[in-house]
């Protein structure tokens, strides 16, 4: 204020600066500050404590568009078109050229026009039943516009999301922990991921996916883009423990101190003494078979292949028991009417064994104790002390700028606190 001679910029000046001028250089400014902090010995870029939180978007919470609802509408449209198509095929004077059923996946604005044109050419409106005629008129009038609308909505949602907000199309509806009604309502939000070290934010990314598992690789790629290397140690909670993430860490020489689901349950006496849990079945690598609690051999019978939302392929081997019919403990083992089948993802099992070894090591225990202090206290500081619970701007790019400014402010504030000597009481 003193340098500007007490001149104050208006709202438009500040808004133009933060939404357009900062769009390209802000991340570079942020990383330069972090690098300077490392040079001063205040943090270590070899370690990254990562976690995420969902922050509400600046959007109306009742302005949702759901991907499943769009899919349902396409199915209903296909059903109505097939009904009229079948009727035309049965009553028209000449045989219909195309008798293949109309699938909901084929419904496009071009396809609708083609179908309506074929029905028009095949039969006149006088030949139609009155109810079919009414449906046909409604389809000709409404469907082309509706299809274009649904196509636009489907393009906005894309393949990775299941919803978006009409007032902020980049925001996805997510379940919020801080819901004031206490019932976990779905609200338009962004999944904000940060990495910290010595309580400084070293990296931040904003995601539209509500699942933390699908954000880690993109987050680490951004880390490398900023600093020229991946962190040597990646420390995360169980929300990030997936086969894809473990493989990525292995391929890029990252030590994955990443928990997986059931890590803590595996350490309990109840889990370890549960002989009917397939995870506790002994596996004979030489004969490629598992041994059930009654010492019956379960041999390989096939393979199960699944594809995740990110396109990652998972393969699991299936093993089936030969005879469960006369087993004395069958009711305790499984409820299937057939012989029990279990599945083992051998690659994931090896990765989990390594992750478990790291988690239980002396260094892993230190990281597990430090992670909540690092990341969760940072989110607590941003939300509680700085009262940042909702974005002010709309759109993914603008939201990234808004959070980037907040991350820089947090780091400068922490820097001042660390270098300022404590006053004697």
C-alpha positions, 0 to 999 in steps of 0.5 A: 500500500505504501509503494502504491501511494495508497492506491487500491486496485479494483476487483476487475484488476485483481480478477484479471491478474489471478485468472489470466496473467497467473495461468502459465507462470504460477506453477513455476513461481511455486516450484522456485519457492520450494527449490529455494526452501530446499537450498536453505535446508528447510525441506527435502525433495527426496520425500513426498508425503501425499494425501488428498481432500475434497474441496467444494466447488463454487457451484449450485449443489442441485445443478447435477447431471448424472452419466447414468441418467444420460445412459438410461435416456439413451436406452429408453430412446432406443427402445421406442425407436425399435418399437416403431421400427418393428411396427413399420417393418410389419405394416409397410408395403415394401420390406425394410432395408435394415432389420438390425436392432437399434442399440443405445450405443448407436444413438446419435443425432445423425443416426436418428435422422437416418432412422426417421428418414427410412421410416418415412420412405417405407410407410406413410403416416396414414398407414400408422396406428394412431398411438404409433403416429403420436409417438412418431411425431413426438420423436421427429419433434423432440429427439433430434434436439434431445440427442444433441443435448445429451451428446454435449452432456456426455462429452463434458462428463467424458469417460473418467467421471460420472457427473458434473455441475451445470454451474461449473461443468468441471466440478464432479459430485463427490461425497463430502466429509464436512457435510453440515447435515452429517449425512455425507451429501454429494456436492460439486467438488474437486479432489485436491492432492498435495505432497508435503515435507517438513510441513511445506507444500511441495506439490499440488494437483487438482483432479475431477476424479473422487478416487485418490487411487486414480490421482497418484500417477498424475500427481507424481508426473507433475512432481517430476515436471517441476523438479526434474525427478520423482521423489525417492520415497512416496508415503501415502495411506491405504487409499493409494494402494493399487497394483497400477500405482505399485508398478509405477513406483517400481518402474521409476525407482520410487520406494513405495511406502504406500499402504493397501486395503486390509493392511491393518486387518492383516496384523490382527490375530482374528485375521491371521487365525481365520483358516477359511480366508483365501489370503491364508491358503498356502500356495505351492508354486512348483505345482501351481496349486493352493491348499484349503484348510482341509488340505485339499489341493485347489488347481488352476482352472482359468484366468480372470481379466479386469480393466480399471477406469484408467485402462489398466489391465489386471489378471488373476488366476482362478483355483478350484477345489476338486470336491467340496460336497463331502467336506465337513467344514463346507458351511464355514468355508463357503456358501456356494453350491459348487466347489469353491473357487478362489482368485489370486493376482500373483503380481499384486501379491508380490507387490503387496508383500514388498509394501508390507515389508516396507511398512513394517520396517523401522523407516516405514513405521517412522513414515507412518507416524509422520504422515498425519502430522505432515499432510493432514495438519496442512489440510487442517491449517488451510481449512480451519485456520485459513477458512478455505473450505470452498473455491471462489472461482469456477473451472479447473484452470482457475481453481488450480490458480486459486489453490496455487496462491493458497499453497504459496501463501502457506509456504511463505507463512511457514517459512516466516514462522521457522526463521523468526526466533521465538520471543522469550516469555 
